[in-house]
Amino acid sequence: MPISPARAAAFEILLRVERTDAYASELLHAPRFNTLSSIDHGLVTELVLGVLRWRGVLDECIAQHVTKTVNKLDPEVLTALRLGVYQLLFLDRVPTHSAVNESVELVKQARKRSASGMVNAVLRKISGTATHRASQKTRDKGGPTASQLPHTAVKSAGEIGHPLRVEAASPLSAHPAWLVERWTKIYGRGPAEAICSYDQSAPQTTIRITEPGLIDELSRDGIALTPGNLLSKAFVVADGDITKTRASRERRLIIQDEASQLVALLVGSGNLLLDCCAAPGGKARILAEQNPQSIVIGMELHPHRAALLKKLAHSENIRVIAADARSIPLAPQFDRVLVDAPCSGTGTLARNPEIKWRLKPEDITRLQAYQLEILLSAMDRVANGGRLIYSTCSLEPEENSEVVQNALRTNSAFRVLECRDELAKLKHQGELAVENLDSLLNGPHLRTVPGIHACDGFFAVILEKS
């Protein structure tokens, strides 16, 4: 039986994510999948991100029908089962026979033919249960309770099968328990639930537009835009594929989350600026745009990422180097330094759901030590009276305020500035569209929280050297 291109691609990507440190968002845009039709690519994206977002729920369902523990199954077998179960329980436009039969065929083609009978049996059992529950839901207008129906999919959306609204499969159950407990302790039960709910939805595609006439050009290309939530130059793509436009191909626009854009805007102005961990280049481009007469040094550890940075951040006043931010090989003192540090990425799980299944509690402590090394190194490159902006896309205090506190104990030449003052300045300049500045603040720090804000979770602090 032939396998559809979409399912074959989804299976390949999910296996790569399972076996390596690859990110699904990058694999989905790999050149090898450019030949897929727009419909097939849409289905691949839905399958891959859907499976990764709901993996915990899918595995719980699979565990009820297999004799061995889920993590003892071969990766190829488990990946095919997850794909099949996701289609059966979450996508109503996918025929049951296609979800079941092609999952079985994926196992066979992956040279795991001995497991094909088990995969077929498990998926058919789950299919029968899902059909019964859907019928029950139709008869019962009140709907099932969580205890009655732990994995119910209802309510259709879309042409190719977009995610159904899951009544009782809580977003909390789609996250590792230790993460939910941690966020509940840090932010409270309500915000923790909001974070988890946001993580389970497809995030908005947001762009930054500064070129006159670009909005009209995109409109002619079939792109519908709505205003951003935080910034006046940020726009949400409401309809159309922005990556297929001429402006995107020519890199005349930045596809970048609003909170990430805001962090770059906090850097302000100077004659010589340093972006320590600059790839893929969105923030460096904003620094160059805000300081057109200045030099921006974009630094990146790995040569291949430095090459990507040079390609994407192509402003004339950006200079790219490959170097380790823990030992910056530059003599000058910089007016402005941005340290957008490598981190756990827990503020970006809506975009990168695989992170929550890879991350372990001990990783946060390990990352903290790495971040502190980078920050202390960067502090040595700030000119007197200059500023350093430290940021992460992490929700974890150990990677944010604790790193800053440790750095200030080591280097007392810096003081923390109030982000409120810079936000007020951005509002006066017409950059910031938010009325209530307090909604973006946690003490002197910038703090966005997914689900509370319609963007990724970011932390930022401004340090000034006396």
Number of C-alpha atoms within 10 A of each C-alpha: 8 9 16 11 17 22 24 16 24 26 24 17 22 27 17 15 19 19 10 9 11 15 18 23 16 10 18 20 13 10 8 10 16 11 10 14 12 11 12 18 21 16 20 23 20 22 28 27 25 23 26 28 27 22 22 19 23 22 19 15 18 21 15 13 16 14 8 10 11 18 10 8 13 11 15 22 23 19 23 27 26 29 25 30 27 24 26 27 23 26 27 21 16 15 12 19 13 16 23 25 19 21 27 27 21 25 24 17 11 12 13 15 16 10 16 20 12 16 25 19 15 21 25 20 11 20 21 13 16 20 16 12 19 18 11 14 17 12 10 10 8 8 16 16 11 13 8 11 19 17 22 24 25 20 13 15 14 11 10 15 19 20 24 17 15 17 17 18 18 18 22 21 16 25 22 15 10 11 18 20 14 14 19 15 11 14 14 12 14 11 17 24 19 17 28 23 17 23 27 22 16 14 17 19 17 24 20 22 17 13 10 8 9 14 16 12 14 18 12 11 16 14 18 18 18 12 15 21 18 21 20 16 18 27 25 19 19 15 12 15 15 22 12 11 17 13 16 15 11 9 15 16 18 22 21 18 24 25 26 22 24 22 23 22 20 21 24 19 17 19 13 18 29 26 28 27 24 27 25 19 25 21 26 31 25 21 31 22 17 16 18 16 13 17 18 28 23 29 27 25 17 14 13 12 17 23 17 16 26 21 14 19 26 17 16 11 18 23 17 23 19 18 19 16 22 17 12 15 12 10 7 10 18 25 22 25 29 27 22 26 24 17 22 23 21 24 24 24 27 25 21 19 27 24 20 19 15 13 15 14 10 8 12 18 13 12 18 23 14 17 26 21 16 24 25 20 18 25 25 14 21 23 19 14 12 20 28 29 24 25 27 25 27 25 26 21 14 16 27 25 17 14 21 23 14 15 20 18 10 10 14 10 14 21 14 18 15 16 23 18 12 16 22 16 15 18 17 11 9 12 18 21 18 16 10 8 16 13 14 22 18 14 11 15 20 25 22 25 26 25 18 17 18 18 25 29 25 27 28 28 22 24 23 19 19 12
